[in-house]
Amino acid sequence: MAAVDNITTRKGALAFSPRAVFDELKGKIARYRLYRQTMDELSTLSGRELADLGLSRSMLRSVAYEAAYGTK
C-alpha cells in the first residue's frame, strides 16, 4: 500500500465563497472593458498615426490584449 507524502488543498474555503466568485468576475469584466477600450481607441487611429507609433493594423489585437491582460 502506498503512503501519502504530500496532501495538497485547494486555495481554501474562501476561494469558493460567493464574494470571491463575484470579485473574480468583476476583475474579468474590468480587464475585458480595458481591452475593448484600447481596441476602440487604436482602431480610430489612421495608418499614418499607427506607423508613427510603430504599429500596424494587424498588431492591434495583440497590443490591446497585452495592455489589458499583461504579457502573453
Buried (B, 14 or more C-beta within 10 A) or exposed (E): EEEEEEEEEEEEEEEEEEEBEEEEEEEEEEBEEBBEEBBEEBEEBEEEEBEEEEBEEEBBEEBBBBBBEEEE
